[in-house]
Amino acid sequence: MDSNTIDAGLMARMFLAGAKNLESKKEWINELNVFPVPDGDTGTNMTMTIMAAAREVSALYDMGDIDMTSLCKAISSGSLRGARGNSGVILSQLFRGFTKGVKECQDITVPVLAAAFEKAVETAYKAVMKPKEGTILTVAKGGAAKARELADAGVTDMSDFLGQVIAHADEVLLQTPELLPVLKQAGVVDSGGQGLMQVLKGAYDAYLGKEIDLTVEKTAAAVPDQAAGAAGFEAQANAEIKFGYCTEFIIMLNKVFNIKTEMDFKAYLESIGDSIVVVADEDVVKVHVHTNDPGLAIQKALKYGALSNMKIDNMRLEHQEKLFRMSKQEEKPVEEDDLPGPKKDVGFIAVSVGDGIAEIFKGLGVDYIIEGGQTMNPSTEDMLNAIDKVNADTIFILPNNKNIILAANQAQSLVKDKKIVVIPTKTVPQGITAVINYVPGLSAEENEAIMVSEMKAVATGQVTYAVRDTNIDGQEIRQGDFMGLGDHGILSVGTAISSVALNMVGAMMTEEKELISIYYGEEIAEEDAGKLREQIGERYPECDIELQYGGQPIYYYIISAE
């Protein structure tokens, strides 16, 4: 390309191409997640963030005659409100700073672009309370430094400039494992930094004139409204469930289960169902299959050993129950859900997943529950919508996840007519403790200090499963292993949920701990949860042990000690 400037039309194409390239690579970026948990969603969060802006940019682009001011507003506003997770919020802040640097220019030159890159980095670093090197911030900073070097050296050729900036940022990305030992241990580069590189590379392809599909879906798949609800209900009603029983069990092996045996077993399961997962360890095999005849799967499995942890769910019945609930929701006037409650001085919003945990928060006086957590971080827009629904002058937000705090802070900065206080709770138990310690009659500032102080005394452990082999925190982990995740790393690993949970609690306990709370998830039977409670009680007779149904997915147990 001969031009050494970028106008608004080209800028829009470059942004859309960057968004599309990130979207196409999101699963690969998810897999770069350091911890082998089933919620490595950096790629998903960044994609949903940039696509929120891309929808606004696409609408402008389709109308033609686009100007830089309108384009920058669409990029900044769309990404800020659509931001999800820490990586998404940082990406939105990079866009916010960048657009501040170019919005007054109808033709962007190399010096303008270099200054805009620096503004992007400055804005993103300011948005993070404790910036950590070896992350997306480091990659962005490295690219901006190279841009400044080239601009000061008098480089004017835009193609050469962009190519060198991207090449240098790629080199910085490769160095992230040297800055963050946890990346080096896992053998990966930073996932957020890789996501940023895909945006830049897609944008560069568009600058070079490569043929790129810039089509963007006009509506977000996960944003509910009346029309979307009706369409979703119709789709659910018309959905055909080919295999009706979700069947899970563990085989306690009593004979050799080698690669050929595993392949033969998988082939058999494929002949009777779908959605097959077979994870083999030395002595056990974890099995998941959707089938119309669970007995066939069970009979085949019995040839390899005894079975345990058997669970069979009728998905057709669950589907009908879901349709019934959805139909009841459809019958309610939209206005009924949208009406704000009575005006009050103070309100509470909590992010939660699992019907049991949601009921606990509601019982403690929380006004609005945002459904979300590990596998679906709420966006800034979700936070703003929740704030609109709570009719209070002061609103406390409990994110209950370290990857949601930045989005809550971003929402706080966008609200002008209410006082928003974000209590930086990183886990559900911290959120429960914080709201319990709210004292009516004290000021928002006094309550914030009390809630933050009390939540820090809560140690949290969560039991989930590994989605891939890795070595981290001194632990050798294999796909399918169960893991106990603490506040600062992996506390226990094993092949049995109960023993992993017990060892995790042991790593959490200190002499001053007096209360242990157990929240069991949707995949745990009440009887099994009761047995775990007894085992923990036997080990820690001096502690009060509480057991409650949480209903959370992904995490078999969430356990706190305080």
DOLOLUM-563272 format. One record per residue (C-alpha): residue in one letter; x, y, z. Coordinates in steps of 0.02 Angstrom, whole numbers, padded with zeros to 5 digits, always signed. Layout:
BEGIN
AXYZ ...
This chain:
BEGIN
M+00000+00000+00000 D+00071+00171-00049 S-00024+00280+00074 N+00066+00330+00233 T-00095+00379+00321 I-00249+00290+00387 D-00420+00369+00364 A-00580+00325+00458 G-00641+00200+00329 L-00478+00104+00331 M-00470+00116+00520 A-00643+00037+00531 R-00591-00106+00416 M-00434-00135+00517 F-00530-00140+00681 L-00659-00262+00612 A-00523-00372+00540 G-00433-00373+00708 A-00594-00421+00795 K-00629-00561+00672 N-00453-00629+00686 L-00465-00633+00876 E-00635-00718+00865 S-00564-00855+00753 K-00421-00889+00874 K-00517-00879+01039 E-00515-01065+01079 W-00329-01075+01048 I-00304-00927+01165 N-00416-01009+01295 E-00301-01159+01294 L-00154-01048+01345 N-00234-01025+01516 V-00100-01067+01645 F-00212-01164+01763 P-00286-01321+01684 V-00462-01280+01745 P-00620-01290+01638 D-00637-01102+01634 G-00487-01041+01536 D-00588-00905+01454 T-00464-00766+01412 G-00498-00788+01227 T-00685-00791+01255 N-00683-00636+01365 M-00574-00536+01246 T-00679-00590+01097 M-00844-00541+01179 T-00767-00375+01228 I-00705-00330+01055 M-00859-00397+00967 A-00970-00283+01071 A-00874-00138+00992 A-00866-00222+00822 R-01055-00226+00811 E-01061-00038+00833 V-00918-00010+00711 S-00999-00125+00583 A-01161-00026+00591 L-01065+00135+00555 Y-00961+00052+00419 D-01116-00015+00330 M-01190+00161+00323 G-01034+00228+00235 D-00961+00403+00250 I-00886+00361+00419 D-00789+00493+00517 M-00651+00467+00645 T-00745+00544+00792 S-00896+00429+00772 L-00784+00279+00743 C-00681+00312+00900 K-00839+00333+01003 A-00906+00166+00939 I-00743+00076+00979 S-00721+00153+01151 S-00902+00146+01209 G-00938-00026+01137 S-00783-00107+01213 L-00801-00021+01381 R-00981-00079+01405 G-00949-00252+01332 A-00790-00284+01431 R-00783-00454+01519 G-00648-00522+01632 N-00483-00441+01673 S-00414-00469+01498 G-00570-00394+01419 V-00567-00242+01532 I-00382-00211+01496 L-00415-00229+01310 S-00558-00104+01322 Q-00444+00018+01414 L-00313+00000+01279 F-00446+00045+01150 R-00506+00188+01259 G-00333+00265+01269 F-00295+00233+01086 T-00454+00317+01026 K-00417+00470+01134 G-00256+00487+01035 V-00333+00479+00861 K-00511+00543+00874 E-00466+00721+00821 C-00370+00663+00666 Q-00454+00626+00501 D-00292+00553+00433 I-00180+00456+00552 T+00008+00470+00522 V+00151+00372+00601 P+00185+00505+00737 V+00000+00511+00781 L-00009+00322+00789 A+00146+00311+00900 A+00071+00438+01021 A-00095+00344+01020 F-00007+00179+01063 E+00076+00266+01211 K-00091+00339+01268 A-00168+00165+01257 V-00035+00091+01370 E-00044+00235+01493 T-00234+00217+01508 A-00229+00029+01530 Y-00094+00034+01665 K-00194+00163+01762 A-00347+00051+01758 V-00258-00092+01848 M-00225-00067+02033 K-00071-00180+02036 P-00005-00199+01857 K+00089-00361+01831 E+00226-00381+01702 G+00227-00532+01589 T+00047-00498+01538 I-00050-00410+01400 L+00009-00246+01477 T+00191-00291+01446 V+00157-00338+01265 A+00063-00175+01236 K+00202-00075+01319 G+00334-00160+01213 G+00239-00121+01053 A+00214+00060+01104 A+00400+00080+01145 K+00447+00015+00973 A+00320+00131+00893 R+00398+00281+00982 E+00573+00227+00930 L+00523+00214+00747 A+00428+00378+00747 D+00575+00469+00826 A+00691+00391+00697 G+00587+00473+00560 V+00501+00318+00491 T+00350+00374+00387 D+00306+00219+00287 M+00151+00152+00375 S+00170-00027+00314 D+00351-00037+00372 F+00304+00047+00538 L+00160-00072+00577 G+00260-00225+00525 Q+00406-00181+00640 V+00292-00139+00787 I+00201-00305+00772 A+00363-00404+00752 H+00435-00323+00909 A+00275-00350+01009 D+00282-00533+00958 E+00459-00542+01028 V+00399-00464+01191 L+00260-00593+01199 L+00388-00733+01184 Q+00479-00659+01334 T+00326-00659+01449 P+00372-00830+01524 E+00536-00753+01584 L+00438-00618+01676 L+00306-00732+01751 P+00376-00896+01819 V+00204-00974+01818 L+00200-00955+01627 K+00371-01034+01610 Q+00322-01178+01722 A+00168-01211+01617 G+00263-01189+01454 V+00149-01055+01381 V+00154-00870+01337 D+00029-00749+01413 S-00144-00781+01343 G-00199-00599+01352 G-00043-00543+01261 Q-00073-00673+01127 G-00251-00609+01109 L-00188-00432+01083 M-00066-00494+00950 Q-00208-00575+00853 V-00301-00409+00852 L-00147-00318+00787 K-00108-00450+00657 G-00286-00451+00592 A-00285-00261+00580 Y-00119-00265+00486 D-00188-00391+00360 A-00330-00270+00325 Y-00206-00127+00303 L-00110-00230+00176 G-00272-00254+00079 K-00294-00441+00109 E-00467-00511+00073 I-00554-00528+00241 D-00734-00567+00288 L-00787-00417+00393 T-00963-00481+00426 V-01012-00458+00608 E-01166-00532+00692 K-01279-00386+00733 T-01336-00451+00902 A-01243-00534+01044 A-01291-00714+01071 A-01292-00698+01259 V-01387-00535+01280 P-01567-00570+01332 D-01710-00456+01282 Q-01892-00486+01245 A-01867-00532+01063 A-01716-00638+01101 G-01811-00725+01240 A-01953-00769+01123 A-01832-00831+00991 G-01736-00930+01121 F-01896-01009+01186 E-01948-01060+01010 A-01776-01132+00977 Q-01782-01230+01140 A-01956-01295+01100 N-01901-01354+00928 A-01737-01429+00989 E-01723-01616+00967 I-01628-01713+01098 K-01557-01862+01004 F-01490-01952+01157 G-01592-01930+01314 Y-01483-01986+01461 C-01327-01898+01521 T-01228-02043+01595 E-01072-02026+01702 F-00973-02149+01806 I-00798-02199+01857 I-00725-02370+01819 M-00611-02440+01956 L-00501-02545+01841 N-00463-02726+01877 K-00379-02764+01710 V-00263-02679+01586 F-00339-02527+01502 N-00212-02481+01369 I-00228-02361+01221 K-00307-02494+01110 T-00433-02541+01245 E-00475-02357+01270 M-00501-02332+01082 D-00612-02487+01072 F-00715-02428+01221 K-00736-02254+01145 A-00788-02332+00980 Y-00921-02433+01070 L-00987-02279+01160 E-00994-02187+00994 S-01104-02325+00926 I-01233-02296+01063 G-01220-02109+01096 D-01125-01945+01082 S-01040-01809+01189 I-00914-01940+01242 V-00774-01906+01364 V-00660-02047+01422 V-00516-01997+01536 A-00403-02142+01587 D-00283-02142+01733 E-00179-02283+01805 D-00319-02363+01905 V-00476-02270+01857 V-00570-02213+01702 K-00692-02068+01706 V-00833-02086+01580 H-00964-01966+01513 V-01086-02009+01373 H-01258-01955+01311 T-01356-02111+01262 N-01532-02180+01251 D-01483-02338+01346 P-01368-02307+01495 G-01375-02492+01535 L-01274-02534+01379 A-01135-02415+01431 I-01137-02482+01607 Q-01133-02666+01551 K-00984-02632+01439 A-00893-02537+01575 L-00918-02678+01701 K-00804-02786+01593 Y-00658-02675+01645 G-00694-02659+01830 A-00813-02601+01967 L-00910-02438+01947 S-00927-02290+02064 N-00994-02110+02061 M-01134-02162+01945 K-01248-02022+01887 I-01388-02032+01758 D-01492-01879+01712 N-01646-01879+01601 M-01606-01735+01485 R-01776-01741+01399 L-01864-01718+01566 E-01746-01577+01613 H-01779-01500+01442 Q-01967-01504+01470 E-01947-01427+01643 K-01839-01289+01569 L-01970-01256+01435 F-02104-01246+01568 R-02003-01119+01667 M-01968-01019+01509 S-02152-01021+01460 K-02199-00954+01632 Q-02071-00815+01609 E-02145-00776+01438 E-02317-00758+01515 K-02259-00620+01634 P-02270-00442+01570 V-02098-00373+01534 E-02139-00222+01642 E-02155-00332+01796 D-01971-00380+01791 D-01914-00206+01745 L-02005-00113+01883 P-01880-00052+02013 G-01914-00096+02194 P-01956+00032+02328 K-01827+00170+02348 K-01700+00130+02483 D-01539+00205+02548 V-01427+00054+02518 G-01436-00091+02397 F-01329-00243+02357 I-01281-00331+02195 A-01189-00498+02196 V-01117-00602+02056 S-01160-00784+02083 V-01190-00948+01995 G-01291-01091+02066 D-01468-01080+02130 G-01419-01126+02308 I-01288-00990+02322 A-01409-00865+02244 E-01537-00906+02378 I-01407-00882+02514 F-01366-00708+02448 K-01550-00663+02433 G-01579-00721+02610 L-01442-00603+02667 G-01530-00456+02586 V-01445-00446+02417 D-01563-00356+02297 Y-01499-00418+02129 I-01403-00572+02076 I-01300-00565+01915 E-01282-00742+01852 G-01101-00773+01808 G-00935-00833+01871 Q-00796-00941+01807 T-00861-00992+01636 M-00956-00832+01598 N-00889-00671+01669 P-01022-00534+01670 S-00986-00382+01563 T-00979-00201+01617 E-01147-00184+01529 D-01219-00322+01639 M-01160-00226+01791 L-01239-00065+01729 N-01405-00152+01694 A-01404-00224+01871 I-01368-00053+01944 D-01518+00017+01849 K-01629-00116+01928 V-01580-00076+02108 N-01673+00078+02168 A-01547+00139+02297 D-01437+00290+02321 T-01287+00184+02372 I-01254+00013+02297 F-01124-00113+02354 I-01063-00234+02219 L-00989-00403+02265 P-00899-00475+02111 N-00852-00637+02202 N-00720-00678+02071 K-00550-00598+02042 N-00584-00595+01854 I-00741-00489+01876 I-00676-00351+01991 L-00609-00243+01849 A-00775-00248+01757 A-00863-00194+01917 N-00739-00052+01940 Q-00767+00001+01760 A-00956+00005+01788 Q-00927+00107+01944 S-00832+00238+01844 L-00975+00253+01718 V-01115+00283+01845 K-01144+00464+01895 D-01314+00466+01982 K-01281+00335+02116 K-01140+00298+02237 I-01064+00131+02187 V-00949+00039+02308 V-00856-00112+02240 I-00803-00233+02377 P-00661-00331+02293 T-00723-00505+02342 K-00631-00640+02245 T-00737-00789+02299 V-00917-00825+02347 P-00874-00857+02531 Q-00786-00688+02538 G-00944-00609+02467 I-01055-00695+02596 T-00942-00640+02738 A-00937-00461+02672 V-01125-00441+02663 I-01149-00523+02833 N-01035-00391+02909 Y-01128-00243+02836 V-01184-00130+02980 P-01341-00024+02951 G-01320+00154+03010 L-01136+00167+02970 S-01076+00266+02819 A-01033+00184+02654 E-00849+00217+02687 E-00856+00140+02861 N-00947-00013+02796 E-00826-00032+02652 A-00680-00036+02774 I-00767-00165+02885 M-00821-00277+02740 V-00649-00276+02659 S-00564-00313+02825 E-00680-00459+02867 M-00672-00538+02694 K-00481-00545+02704 A-00497-00666+02850 V-00585-00794+02738 A-00483-00932+02657 T-00569-01015+02509 G-00539-01180+02421 Q-00629-01245+02267 V-00627-01422+02197 T-00636-01444+02008 Y-00554-01552+01874 A-00405-01532+01758 V-00438-01511+01572 R-00259-01551+01518 D-00091-01616+01580 T+00024-01489+01659 N+00151-01459+01795 I+00117-01308+01906 D+00143-01255+02087 G+00253-01408+02108 Q+00107-01522+02063 E+00108-01649+01922 I-00069-01642+01852 R-00149-01755+01724 Q-00306-01724+01624 G-00457-01783+01724 D-00372-01763+01893 F-00469-01672+02028 M-00388-01515+02097 G-00411-01410+02253 L-00380-01228+02209 G-00339-01108+02350 D-00330-00919+02355 H-00152-00919+02291 G-00129-01080+02194 I-00161-01267+02186 L-00172-01347+02358 S-00209-01529+02316 V-00221-01649+02169 G-00289-01825+02158 T-00410-01947+02077 A-00547-01942+02211 I-00651-01788+02246 S-00669-01817+02434 S-00483-01845+02468 V-00437-01693+02363 A-00563-01590+02462 L-00496-01653+02629 N-00316-01617+02582 M-00366-01446+02518 V-00449-01402+02683 G-00293-01461+02774 A-00187-01340+02673 M-00309-01198+02713 M-00320-01222+02901 T-00230-01120+03032 E-00249-01119+03221 E-00365-00968+03224 K-00492-01042+03103 E-00657-01079+03192 L-00787-01102+03055 I-00782-01213+02900 S-00921-01189+02772 I-00952-01316+02634 Y-01054-01274+02479 Y-01082-01426+02370 G-01111-01412+02183 E-01242-01474+02063 E-01146-01635+02026 I-01127-01688+02208 A-01258-01793+02296 E-01315-01730+02465 E-01265-01897+02543 D-01086-01880+02479 A-01077-01700+02540 G-01137-01759+02711 K-00998-01890+02719 L-00869-01757+02678 R-00940-01648+02816 E-00919-01791+02940 Q-00739-01822+02884 I-00694-01638+02903 G-00781-01633+03072 E-00679-01782+03133 R-00517-01697+03082 Y-00564-01528+03154 P-00677-01561+03305 E-00642-01387+03375 C-00722-01304+03222 D-00904-01274+03179 I-00944-01359+03013 E-01084-01292+02903 L-01149-01384+02750 Q-01256-01297+02620 Y-01315-01334+02445 G-01233-01215+02322 G-01287-01291+02158 Q-01136-01217+02068 P-01072-01297+01907 I-00889-01336+01870 Y-00839-01334+02054 Y-00889-01490+02151 Y-00857-01403+02317 I-00825-01225+02373 I-00758-01229+02550 S-00710-01084+02663 A-00619-01073+02828 E-00626-00920+02939 
